[in-house]
Amino acid sequence: MHDAPAWRKSTHSTEQEFGTCVEVAELGDRLGVRDSKDPGGPHLSFSREAWAAFMSSIRSRAI
């Protein structure tokens, strides 16, 4: 039996902007991302390499 993922609110989420909150969890060798308003709903799963590339791309476009 696997332990349930420990979902936590992303430090980059803000409830002040349209109530948008993203939660993240470590899923073994992958990272999970889900909408905090729908914790029982689907989540996305990324390899650590894909997540790092995604975050790098976002940071390079930050104003």
DOVO-308727 format. One record per atom (N, C-alpha, C, O, CB): residue in three letters; residue number from 1; x, z negated, y. Coordinates in nm, 3 decimals. Glycine has a CB too. Layout:
<nodes>
{node "ala" NUM {X Z Y}}
...
</nodes>
This chain:
<nodes>
{node "met" 1 {0.084 0.000 -0.118}}
{node "met" 1 {0.000 0.000 0.000}}
{node "met" 1 {0.089 0.000 0.125}}
{node "met" 1 {0.188 -0.073 0.130}}
{node "met" 1 {-0.096 -0.122 0.000}}
{node "his" 2 {0.054 0.082 0.223}}
{node "his" 2 {0.129 0.089 0.347}}
{node "his" 2 {0.067 0.000 0.453}}
{node "his" 2 {-0.055 -0.016 0.458}}
{node "his" 2 {0.137 0.234 0.397}}
{node "asp" 3 {0.151 -0.059 0.537}}
{node "asp" 3 {0.101 -0.136 0.649}}
{node "asp" 3 {0.037 -0.042 0.750}}
{node "asp" 3 {0.079 0.073 0.765}}
{node "asp" 3 {0.215 -0.219 0.714}}
{node "ala" 4 {-0.064 -0.092 0.820}}
{node "ala" 4 {-0.128 -0.012 0.925}}
{node "ala" 4 {-0.027 0.008 1.039}}
{node "ala" 4 {0.050 -0.083 1.070}}
{node "ala" 4 {-0.258 -0.081 0.978}}
{node "pro" 5 {-0.027 0.126 1.101}}
{node "pro" 5 {0.066 0.149 1.213}}
{node "pro" 5 {0.040 0.051 1.327}}
{node "pro" 5 {-0.074 0.012 1.353}}
{node "pro" 5 {0.052 0.294 1.264}}
{node "ala" 6 {0.147 0.011 1.393}}
{node "ala" 6 {0.136 -0.078 1.509}}
{node "ala" 6 {0.127 0.008 1.634}}
{node "ala" 6 {0.228 0.038 1.697}}
{node "ala" 6 {0.260 -0.177 1.516}}
{node "trp" 7 {0.006 0.047 1.670}}
{node "trp" 7 {-0.016 0.130 1.789}}
{node "trp" 7 {0.004 0.047 1.914}}
{node "trp" 7 {-0.036 -0.070 1.920}}
{node "trp" 7 {-0.157 0.191 1.787}}
{node "arg" 8 {0.067 0.106 2.015}}
{node "arg" 8 {0.086 0.038 2.144}}
{node "arg" 8 {0.064 0.140 2.255}}
{node "arg" 8 {0.088 0.259 2.239}}
{node "arg" 8 {0.229 -0.026 2.154}}
{node "lys" 9 {0.017 0.089 2.366}}
{node "lys" 9 {-0.008 0.176 2.481}}
{node "lys" 9 {0.125 0.225 2.537}}
{node "lys" 9 {0.218 0.148 2.556}}
{node "lys" 9 {-0.089 0.102 2.590}}
{node "ser" 10 {0.132 0.353 2.563}}
{node "ser" 10 {0.253 0.411 2.621}}
{node "ser" 10 {0.278 0.352 2.759}}
{node "ser" 10 {0.184 0.329 2.835}}
{node "ser" 10 {0.242 0.564 2.629}}
{node "thr" 11 {0.403 0.328 2.792}}
{node "thr" 11 {0.436 0.276 2.925}}
{node "thr" 11 {0.411 0.381 3.032}}
{node "thr" 11 {0.411 0.348 3.151}}
{node "thr" 11 {0.583 0.231 2.929}}
{node "his" 12 {0.390 0.505 2.993}}
{node "his" 12 {0.364 0.613 3.089}}
{node "his" 12 {0.215 0.635 3.111}}
{node "his" 12 {0.177 0.720 3.192}}
{node "his" 12 {0.428 0.741 3.042}}
{node "ser" 13 {0.130 0.561 3.041}}
{node "ser" 13 {-0.015 0.575 3.057}}
{node "ser" 13 {-0.062 0.493 3.175}}
{node "ser" 13 {-0.002 0.391 3.211}}
{node "ser" 13 {-0.089 0.533 2.930}}
{node "thr" 14 {-0.169 0.539 3.235}}
{node "thr" 14 {-0.228 0.465 3.346}}
{node "thr" 14 {-0.380 0.472 3.336}}
{node "thr" 14 {-0.436 0.580 3.318}}
{node "thr" 14 {-0.179 0.520 3.482}}
{node "glu" 15 {-0.445 0.360 3.349}}
{node "glu" 15 {-0.590 0.357 3.348}}
{node "glu" 15 {-0.646 0.393 3.485}}
{node "glu" 15 {-0.765 0.420 3.497}}
{node "glu" 15 {-0.641 0.219 3.305}}
{node "gln" 16 {-0.563 0.395 3.586}}
{node "gln" 16 {-0.609 0.425 3.721}}
{node "gln" 16 {-0.637 0.574 3.738}}
{node "gln" 16 {-0.718 0.611 3.823}}
{node "gln" 16 {-0.505 0.380 3.823}}
{node "glu" 17 {-0.574 0.659 3.660}}
{node "glu" 17 {-0.592 0.803 3.669}}
{node "glu" 17 {-0.687 0.849 3.561}}
{node "glu" 17 {-0.644 0.883 3.451}}
{node "glu" 17 {-0.458 0.876 3.658}}
{node "phe" 18 {-0.816 0.852 3.592}}
{node "phe" 18 {-0.917 0.904 3.501}}
{node "phe" 18 {-0.929 0.826 3.371}}
{node "phe" 18 {-0.985 0.877 3.274}}
{node "phe" 18 {-0.889 1.046 3.471}}
{node "gly" 19 {-0.878 0.705 3.366}}
{node "gly" 19 {-0.888 0.624 3.246}}
{node "gly" 19 {-0.810 0.679 3.128}}
{node "gly" 19 {-0.847 0.655 3.013}}
{node "gly" 19 {-1.031 0.609 3.208}}
{node "thr" 20 {-0.704 0.753 3.156}}
{node "thr" 20 {-0.627 0.816 3.048}}
{node "thr" 20 {-0.522 0.720 2.995}}
{node "thr" 20 {-0.436 0.673 3.069}}
{node "thr" 20 {-0.562 0.946 3.096}}
{node "cys" 21 {-0.529 0.693 2.868}}
{node "cys" 21 {-0.431 0.607 2.802}}
{node "cys" 21 {-0.390 0.671 2.669}}
{node "cys" 21 {-0.475 0.716 2.591}}
{node "cys" 21 {-0.488 0.463 2.779}}
{node "val" 22 {-0.263 0.675 2.647}}
{node "val" 22 {-0.209 0.728 2.522}}
{node "val" 22 {-0.143 0.613 2.448}}
{node "val" 22 {-0.072 0.532 2.507}}
{node "val" 22 {-0.108 0.844 2.547}}
{node "glu" 23 {-0.167 0.607 2.318}}
{node "glu" 23 {-0.102 0.508 2.234}}
{node "glu" 23 {-0.003 0.578 2.142}}
{node "glu" 23 {-0.026 0.691 2.098}}
{node "glu" 23 {-0.206 0.426 2.153}}
{node "val" 24 {0.105 0.509 2.113}}
{node "val" 24 {0.208 0.564 2.024}}
{node "val" 24 {0.236 0.463 1.912}}
{node "val" 24 {0.217 0.343 1.929}}
{node "val" 24 {0.339 0.597 2.103}}
{node "ala" 25 {0.282 0.514 1.799}}
{node "ala" 25 {0.318 0.428 1.686}}
{node "ala" 25 {0.427 0.496 1.605}}
{node "ala" 25 {0.434 0.619 1.597}}
{node "ala" 25 {0.194 0.398 1.596}}
{node "glu" 26 {0.511 0.414 1.545}}
{node "glu" 26 {0.611 0.465 1.451}}
{node "glu" 26 {0.542 0.482 1.317}}
{node "glu" 26 {0.480 0.390 1.266}}
{node "glu" 26 {0.736 0.370 1.440}}
{node "leu" 27 {0.555 0.601 1.261}}
{node "leu" 27 {0.494 0.633 1.132}}
{node "leu" 27 {0.604 0.674 1.036}}
{node "leu" 27 {0.617 0.791 1.000}}
{node "leu" 27 {0.387 0.747 1.146}}
{node "gly" 28 {0.682 0.578 0.995}}
{node "gly" 28 {0.797 0.608 0.909}}
{node "gly" 28 {0.901 0.684 0.989}}
{node "gly" 28 {0.953 0.634 1.088}}
{node "gly" 28 {0.754 0.688 0.785}}
{node "asp" 29 {0.931 0.807 0.945}}
{node "asp" 29 {1.030 0.887 1.016}}
{node "asp" 29 {0.967 0.976 1.123}}
{node "asp" 29 {1.034 1.064 1.179}}
{node "asp" 29 {1.107 0.973 0.917}}
{node "arg" 30 {0.839 0.955 1.152}}
{node "arg" 30 {0.767 1.034 1.252}}
{node "arg" 30 {0.709 0.942 1.359}}
{node "arg" 30 {0.706 0.820 1.343}}
{node "arg" 30 {0.655 1.118 1.186}}
{node "leu" 31 {0.662 1.002 1.470}}
{node "leu" 31 {0.596 0.928 1.576}}
{node "leu" 31 {0.452 0.978 1.588}}
{node "leu" 31 {0.427 1.099 1.585}}
{node "leu" 31 {0.671 0.943 1.711}}
{node "gly" 32 {0.359 0.885 1.601}}
{node "gly" 32 {0.219 0.921 1.617}}
{node "gly" 32 {0.175 0.901 1.760}}
{node "gly" 32 {0.223 0.812 1.829}}
{node "gly" 32 {0.131 0.839 1.522}}
{node "val" 33 {0.083 0.986 1.804}}
{node "val" 33 {0.026 0.977 1.939}}
{node "val" 33 {-0.125 0.992 1.925}}
{node "val" 33 {-0.173 1.081 1.854}}
{node "val" 33 {0.087 1.088 2.037}}
{node "arg" 34 {-0.200 0.905 1.994}}
{node "arg" 34 {-0.346 0.916 1.988}}
{node "arg" 34 {-0.407 0.874 2.122}}
{node "arg" 34 {-0.341 0.813 2.206}}
{node "arg" 34 {-0.403 0.829 1.873}}
{node "asp" 35 {-0.533 0.907 2.139}}
{node "asp" 35 {-0.610 0.870 2.257}}
{node "asp" 35 {-0.661 0.727 2.237}}
{node "asp" 35 {-0.728 0.698 2.139}}
{node "asp" 35 {-0.729 0.970 2.282}}
{node "ser" 36 {-0.629 0.639 2.330}}
{node "ser" 36 {-0.668 0.499 2.314}}
{node "ser" 36 {-0.820 0.480 2.320}}
{node "ser" 36 {-0.870 0.379 2.271}}
{node "ser" 36 {-0.603 0.414 2.420}}
{node "lys" 37 {-0.892 0.575 2.377}}
{node "lys" 37 {-1.037 0.563 2.384}}
{node "lys" 37 {-1.104 0.596 2.249}}
{node "lys" 37 {-1.223 0.571 2.231}}
{node "lys" 37 {-1.092 0.655 2.492}}
{node "asp" 38 {-1.026 0.652 2.155}}
{node "asp" 38 {-1.079 0.689 2.025}}
{node "asp" 38 {-0.981 0.647 1.915}}
{node "asp" 38 {-0.925 0.732 1.846}}
{node "asp" 38 {-1.106 0.842 2.018}}
{node "pro" 39 {-0.961 0.516 1.899}}
{node "pro" 39 {-0.859 0.469 1.804}}
{node "pro" 39 {-0.888 0.507 1.659}}
{node "pro" 39 {-0.795 0.512 1.578}}
{node "pro" 39 {-0.846 0.320 1.813}}
{node "gly" 40 {-1.011 0.532 1.625}}
{node "gly" 40 {-1.043 0.572 1.488}}
{node "gly" 40 {-1.038 0.723 1.467}}
{node "gly" 40 {-1.057 0.773 1.356}}
{node "gly" 40 {-1.179 0.521 1.450}}
{node "gly" 41 {-1.014 0.794 1.576}}
{node "gly" 41 {-1.011 0.940 1.570}}
{node "gly" 41 {-0.877 0.992 1.524}}
{node "gly" 41 {-0.793 0.917 1.475}}
{node "gly" 41 {-1.045 0.998 1.705}}
{node "pro" 42 {-0.857 1.121 1.539}}
{node "pro" 42 {-0.733 1.184 1.492}}
{node "pro" 42 {-0.613 1.146 1.578}}
{node "pro" 42 {-0.627 1.097 1.690}}
{node "pro" 42 {-0.749 1.334 1.491}}
{node "his" 43 {-0.496 1.168 1.523}}
{node "his" 43 {-0.372 1.149 1.598}}
{node "his" 43 {-0.279 1.267 1.569}}
{node "his" 43 {-0.294 1.338 1.470}}
{node "his" 43 {-0.304 1.013 1.561}}
{node "leu" 44 {-0.185 1.285 1.658}}
{node "leu" 44 {-0.082 1.386 1.638}}
{node "leu" 44 {0.041 1.318 1.583}}
{node "leu" 44 {0.068 1.202 1.615}}
{node "leu" 44 {-0.049 1.461 1.771}}
{node "ser" 45 {0.116 1.387 1.501}}
{node "ser" 45 {0.237 1.333 1.440}}
{node "ser" 45 {0.353 1.427 1.469}}
{node "ser" 45 {0.343 1.547 1.447}}
{node "ser" 45 {0.218 1.313 1.287}}
{node "phe" 46 {0.463 1.372 1.519}}
{node "phe" 46 {0.580 1.450 1.556}}
{node "phe" 46 {0.705 1.398 1.487}}
{node "phe" 46 {0.718 1.278 1.464}}
{node "phe" 46 {0.600 1.448 1.707}}
{node "ser" 47 {0.795 1.489 1.452}}
{node "ser" 47 {0.927 1.444 1.408}}
{node "ser" 47 {0.996 1.384 1.530}}
{node "ser" 47 {0.961 1.416 1.644}}
{node "ser" 47 {1.012 1.562 1.344}}
{node "arg" 48 {1.093 1.300 1.508}}
{node "arg" 48 {1.164 1.240 1.622}}
{node "arg" 48 {1.236 1.348 1.704}}
{node "arg" 48 {1.245 1.337 1.826}}
{node "arg" 48 {1.267 1.135 1.573}}
{node "glu" 49 {1.286 1.449 1.637}}
{node "glu" 49 {1.355 1.558 1.708}}
{node "glu" 49 {1.257 1.636 1.796}}
{node "glu" 49 {1.289 1.668 1.911}}
{node "glu" 49 {1.422 1.653 1.608}}
{node "ala" 50 {1.139 1.666 1.743}}
{node "ala" 50 {1.039 1.739 1.821}}
{node "ala" 50 {0.992 1.655 1.939}}
{node "ala" 50 {0.973 1.708 2.048}}
{node "ala" 50 {0.919 1.777 1.733}}
{node "trp" 51 {0.974 1.525 1.917}}
{node "trp" 51 {0.930 1.437 2.027}}
{node "trp" 51 {1.037 1.431 2.136}}
{node "trp" 51 {1.004 1.438 2.255}}
{node "trp" 51 {0.900 1.295 1.973}}
{node "ala" 52 {1.162 1.418 2.098}}
{node "ala" 52 {1.271 1.413 2.196}}
{node "ala" 52 {1.276 1.543 2.277}}
{node "ala" 52 {1.296 1.539 2.398}}
{node "ala" 52 {1.407 1.389 2.126}}
{node "ala" 53 {1.259 1.658 2.210}}
{node "ala" 53 {1.259 1.787 2.281}}
{node "ala" 53 {1.141 1.796 2.376}}
{node "ala" 53 {1.155 1.845 2.488}}
{node "ala" 53 {1.256 1.904 2.181}}
{node "phe" 54 {1.024 1.750 2.332}}
{node "phe" 54 {0.904 1.750 2.416}}
{node "phe" 54 {0.925 1.664 2.541}}
{node "phe" 54 {0.896 1.708 2.652}}
{node "phe" 54 {0.783 1.698 2.337}}
{node "met" 55 {0.975 1.542 2.522}}
{node "met" 55 {0.997 1.452 2.636}}
{node "met" 55 {1.105 1.507 2.729}}
{node "met" 55 {1.092 1.494 2.851}}
{node "met" 55 {1.037 1.313 2.587}}
{node "ser" 56 {1.209 1.568 2.676}}
{node "ser" 56 {1.312 1.627 2.758}}
{node "ser" 56 {1.255 1.740 2.844}}
{node "ser" 56 {1.290 1.753 2.961}}
{node "ser" 56 {1.426 1.678 2.670}}
{node "ser" 57 {1.169 1.820 2.785}}
{node "ser" 57 {1.106 1.928 2.858}}
{node "ser" 57 {1.019 1.875 2.973}}
{node "ser" 57 {1.022 1.929 3.083}}
{node "ser" 57 {1.023 2.014 2.764}}
{node "ile" 58 {0.944 1.770 2.945}}
{node "ile" 58 {0.859 1.711 3.049}}
{node "ile" 58 {0.945 1.653 3.161}}
{node "ile" 58 {0.917 1.674 3.278}}
{node "ile" 58 {0.767 1.602 2.990}}
{node "arg" 59 {1.048 1.581 3.125}}
{node "arg" 59 {1.133 1.518 3.226}}
{node "arg" 59 {1.204 1.622 3.313}}
{node "arg" 59 {1.225 1.598 3.432}}
{node "arg" 59 {1.237 1.428 3.159}}
{node "ser" 60 {1.240 1.735 3.255}}
{node "ser" 60 {1.310 1.837 3.333}}
{node "ser" 60 {1.217 1.905 3.433}}
{node "ser" 60 {1.264 1.970 3.527}}
{node "ser" 60 {1.370 1.941 3.240}}
{node "arg" 61 {1.087 1.891 3.414}}
{node "arg" 61 {0.989 1.951 3.505}}
{node "arg" 61 {0.930 1.850 3.602}}
{node "arg" 61 {0.850 1.888 3.688}}
{node "arg" 61 {0.878 2.016 3.426}}
{node "ala" 62 {0.967 1.723 3.591}}
{node "ala" 62 {0.913 1.618 3.677}}
{node "ala" 62 {0.952 1.643 3.821}}
{node "ala" 62 {1.063 1.687 3.852}}
{node "ala" 62 {0.963 1.479 3.632}}
{node "ile" 63 {0.859 1.614 3.907}}
{node "ile" 63 {0.884 1.632 4.052}}
{node "ile" 63 {0.930 1.501 4.111}}
{node "ile" 63 {0.956 1.493 4.231}}
{node "ile" 63 {0.757 1.684 4.126}}
</nodes>
